[in-house]
Amino acid sequence: MKWLTYSVILAILLSPACSTGQKAPAPNESHEAEAAKRERQQYQEKIEAKLRELDQEIDALKAKTAKQGKAAGKQLNQQMAELDQKREVAHQELEKLKNSSQEAWQDMKAGIDAAMDDLGTAYKRAASHFK
């Protein structure tokens, strides 16, 4: 009986979780980590899709502006320059997200959302000249 007890204790002490000094992850921790990864991936895909859509709309708007030439006016040209700048900021924020750690991406979400909102607003302002 003592031999069995010692064998069990020895097996516990020699298990990988104990021998490295690390505790084995709880099942919920692993599930939560996977859920967080999926949430990040879905968010990133949503932002990428929205940015692609806005890029296409901006390019179409630029083509309309180019057709107008000098008649486009100074205000529209300024808005198009602002639109390009906001587009660049949104792309930079997306790259930061892609290169961020799993733990840091939630902190970056507000900045990305703000950049996307700014870009959308700038697009609507510039597009209003063609309605």
PyMOL commands that set and color helices and strands:
alter all, ss='L'
color gray80, all
select helices_A, chain A and resi 2-14+16-19+27-72+74-99+105-130
alter helices_A, ss='H'
color red, helices_A
deselect
rebuild
show_as cartoon
